[in-house]
Amino acid sequence: MLWLALYLPELPLEAPGCSSPGQGALAVTEHQRILRGNAAAAAGGVHSGQTPSEARALMPELQLLPRQRQEEARCLRHLADWGYQFSNHVSPRTPDGLLLEIGASLRLFGGLPALLGHLAEAFDGFGHSYCRGIAPTPTAAWLLARAGDSSPVETPRALRERLAQLPCHVLELLPGQLHALQGLGLHTLADCLQLPRRDLARRFGRPLLLQLEHALGERPDPRPAHQPASRFDRYLELPAEAGDIQSLGFALQRILRELAGLLRAREGGVQKLALELHHRRQAPTCLEIGLLRPGRDPEHLLTLCQHRLEREPLAAPVTALQLRAGHILPLPPEPVPLLPHAEQAPAEKQAHLSERLQARLGEHAVTGLDTVADHRPERAWCPQTGTSFTTQAAPGERPAWLLPHPQPLDWHQGHPFWHGPLRLECGPERIETGWWDGDDISRDYYQARNPRGSRVWVFRERRGARRWFLHGFFA
Amino acid sequence: MDNALDNLLREPRIWRAGETQPRQGCLPSGYAELDAALPGGGWPQGALTELLHADAGIGELRLVLPALARLSRAGRWIALVAPPHIPYAPALAAQGVDLSRILLIHPRAGSDTLWALEQAMRSGSCAAVLAWPRKADEKQLRRLQLAAEAGDCWGLLFRDESARNERSPAALRLVLQAGENADTRVDLLKVRGGQPRQGLQLDLNNPRTRSLPVATHSPATATAGTESALPAGRVEPPASRGSLQPESSLTQMRLPLEPSPRRRPQPVQPLH
């Protein structure tokens, strides 16, 4: 077993989306105390534990926010979903940490350094500041992360030695306890471990002893396993109102990365995405994005979303984004190419092209073409692919262009005209069918040529006014 | 043997039309006379081809369909961007085009048309892209030409004959006119790596010259590349009909409806 702990000290600031660097001094309060201030606040002398009035006295322009625990929990849950791609045992540690059992994933990723590289690369995209710790027990990893000691402890033997060096304040203690420990002259965990266990428990309560025993692996430390969500629904408030598509890009990218993490974790892909743009005073704009086949590549999804957004202008400035992926479909993992720079599979490239076109031009703007077994010329084709298995040859020659609606022609003494008198060259081919669905036709088709050399397909009605129509070109 | 002209021709800035080699491969057109006039013996791939014609229905699609039928069996897509009418599936299928490889794209606005064209050409997943742009200036055409090169795609632009005197970066420009006797007259306006030629007479209507073996069930023969070398007089029955039905029923079925390949069509009187 090898556990990786991610400690997110800035989560109270980051969860509500107020950690962007350009912002003014800001602090989060809880129970009438400052919990955490951002960099600008810290530079002004604001630190945790102050009362809001003290902090205001130091920095009059300081902006105070109440802590949003629900938001933090939701953020942590999304991160746990994302982390499932690296481990089958992810355990969020409320309020500000994530524990992953990575011992079983080392072979898959090709060793610890490679795994950590993948993880850091993916995690950096979210913009959370974090400390990591790696140890054979979850509690030890957590203590290392809190101490900011990122070098891994891989064997249980080295664990005791490394833990002994940690200061006492990494332990989770009640407010008075740290004071009491220091009063006894206990500054590191080594000092605590030297004391008789029973006395330690009597003086400081069982929780402290349990932490130490869990850290050392002397007592089982089961962790609840997180179950990744079966659907994706993420609401992301933008730091500032976005008036154009370009400024939505960053938020969109972030949200799609989270989606990709969840999809990779569940070995699934999405075929339909619903993107909602929330506005200040209007009903949200809903955009549907469809894929030909399930996919999870965040870059491709981002291109699709951007093309879809470009299709029409924004109705109003956007305050928040919401992305929903209803149904996660199973998708096998991407095949790893044998050669380093192998080409993308042609089928995938074709699907990507058609998705890009559909995203910008609309669902119905991109179609296939197929024949239908019907004698009526206007019904003998359809704009979908794969409806008929056998291509049935039409009895006569058919024109390459068909007019969507037959165009009435002038005629004189029984001879039709279209840019000059038409000379009938071949025919008639009588088509009389369709009485069963009320759309019956009865026509005599001819191939004809006009003086300018155009070969056309014309017909004459056999009922009613016996008019002539142009129906196609032998192009 | 050192005269002023030789000196001039040795200058590297002088470009002689006959010396250039077509960069990409060529695709036999299925019409022996046309192949003979084109450098490399066929349509230039990975480049733009412009087909200029004034009237509809003079064989503008029949000219390219044998090549398209062949490309459709190679697996990549054939995209039709903003076709002016319905590309009629039964006719294309009868010419041997694999319809599952056809992609119809209907953009709404003109700028979307060019965007879709460029996307399709550049993606590398289309073997041919056919388009009917209403207007296209030289800058846009150059962009398309580069996209066609990047995606190794045969870009086919069908334009009005009035564009004849405009400048264009296309590798091949043809003008189609209806000739007498149901022939089609093809003028090669611009041929990259070859000589322009006037007045090529092609019989596109008569199945006799449609010498491309369009095999529905054996793609191997369709890509063998021998069709332009076939004798011009040989009649190739379209395989989509012939392979499943006995020969006698085939002729019986066709006789009253289609002109005999040996005979000029005679005027028909409409039924009253």
Interface residues (C-beta under 8 A of the other chain):
Chain A: P346 K349 Q350 H352 L353 S354 R356 L357 R360 L361 G362 H364 A365 V366 T367 G368 L369 D370 T371 V372 P377 A380 W381 C382 P383 T385 G386 T391 A393 A394 P395 G396 E397 R398 P399 A400 W401 L402 L403 P404 G414 H415 H419 R423 L424 E425 C426 G427 P428 E429 D444 Y446 Q447 R449 R452 G453 S454 R455 V456 R460 G472 F473 F474 A475
Chain B: D55 A56 G57 I58 G59 E60 L61 R62 L65 G75 R76 W77 P83 P84 H85 I86 P87 Y88 A89 P90 A91 L92 A93 A94 Q95 L99 S100 I102 L103 L104 I105 H106 P107 R108 D112 W115 A116 Q119 A120 S123 G124 S125 C126 Q177 A178 G179 A182 T184 N205 T216 P238 S240 R241 M253 L257 E258 P259 P265 Q266 P267 V268 Q269 P270 L271 H272
